[in-house]
Amino acid sequence: MKKIIITICILGFFWLCNPIRVKRDSFKNLVSVTMDLDHSAYVEGFTRSASSRGTQYSREIKNDKNTPTAIYFKLFVSNNLNALTNEAYIKIDDKITKLELIETSVGSQVVTEKTNDLNIKTGKIEEKSSTSSMRVLTGKMILNSELEKAILNSQKLQYRLYAQSEPIELTVSSSQLNTVKEFLSKSGQEAD
């Protein structure tokens, strides 16, 4: 009995940690496959920063046919970077392909951080707060079936987006690449 409970817990843990979700939609009569990954982001320059949080991959399967994969990027960047242009690139191994970035937007996010510090002189706890802001850049890229097939056979994957003329590189780690390949391989039979 103990082994069964442990096995169920382990399987449940891996099921919850899997970033790939396969869902059947009986109203639309299709299966949607989605995945969230955080890719490593890099922008040149000492005063510039970028991080990628929540890059979402999405596609639908209807009548055993896949729609092209859509990739939704969400970048948190320093305030001195501007909106994303519609020019984007994907690098699969050593082959670079130009793609169009669509549905771009610019937003902002303000973060207030509060800390409690002990003042040694007075013995009292003092609350300090700091506020910072950053821009949130979003955009969408569509992968055609040729690019999807190339990714399935690749060893490296990288994206390059541009905030005006500033390149922002998103690197897909080898473990993430394996997850992307698993995502692209989903047939819809796994739907719950």
TAPECOR-V778186 format. One line per field, one symbol per residue. ss: DSSP state (H for helix, E for strand, C for the rest). burial: I if it has 9 or more other ideal C-beta (glycine too) atoms within 8 Angstrom, else O. Layout:
ss = ???
burial = ???
This chain:
ss = CHHHHHHHHHHHHHHHHCCEEEEEECCCCEEEEEEEECCEEEECCCCCCEEECCEEEEEEEECCEECCEEEEEEEEECCCCCCEEEEEEEEECCEEEEEEEEEEEEEEEEEEEEEEEECCCCCCEEEEEEEEEEEEEEEEEEECHHHHHHHHCCCCEEEEEEECCEEEEEEECHHHHHHHHHHHHCCCCCCC
burial = OOOOOOOOOOOOOOOOOOOIOIIIIOOOOIIIIIIIIOIOIOIOOOOIOIOIOOIIIIIIIIOOOOOIIIIIIIIIIIOOIOIIIOOIIIIIOOOOIOIOIIOIOIOIIOOOOOOOOOIOOOOOOOOOOOOOOIIIIIIIIIIOOOIIOIIIOIOIIIIIIIIOOIOIIIIIOOOIIOIIIIIIOIOIOOOO
